[in-house]
Amino acid sequence: MATVELRFSALPEHVRTARLVAAAVARRSGVDEAVLDEVRLAVGEACTRAVGLHQSGGITAPVKVSLIEEEKQFSIEVGDEAPRIAPGDRVPGSGDLDADAEEDEMGLAVISGLVDDVEVTAGEHGGLIRMTWPTTPPATALG
């Protein structure tokens, strides 16, 4: 199992680099060419979401991206360190929370529309989006 790890400052200009690296590693891992655009878009959406969560929460820690090549699948994990509160827990004076939550849900909906196998976890120490695509083994030369 090969893993490439990428960490970047929570700035929008780094999202493009994460997308390009993810697409290159996905291609090398055997992800079908027909879905590489979906990989790029999903990673861009997940990274943009993580950057937004870090910026709105004043978090200076980097966004973490892991590109994991396994036997018959390729996974990308995008992690953030933005703590989540339980639904219904309202912070007094937090009028923008509803708008932020709606934007967050929209981003997750886009990712779910692009990726068949997506897992989202979140807690008091941050969140993780794990997206997985099937791979095809490399063609072997016949001799």
C-alpha angles and dihedrals in degrees: 000000000000121000130190115196124201127185123184139173112264094258125128093231091067094058092079091055091050090051093051094047092047092051092048093050092044091053091049090048093057103260109158113264089231092067100041091098089055090050091052093047095046093048091047091051094046093047093046089051092050092047090051092049091050094047096046091047095046091240115161097188116110125258110250125219122183120191108199124192112198133172100279103001145051120217134190121199120194113191133189133183098222109128116230126217122216116264110269094027102119123193111217112250094017100126094152093059092089092052091047092048091049091050090047091052091049091053091049090049091053091050091048089051091053100041126051094199111046129149123190123194128175138173145146092301098048141278142280132205114198116192122184133193130183118249133209120222116251115265113259122222115248113221 
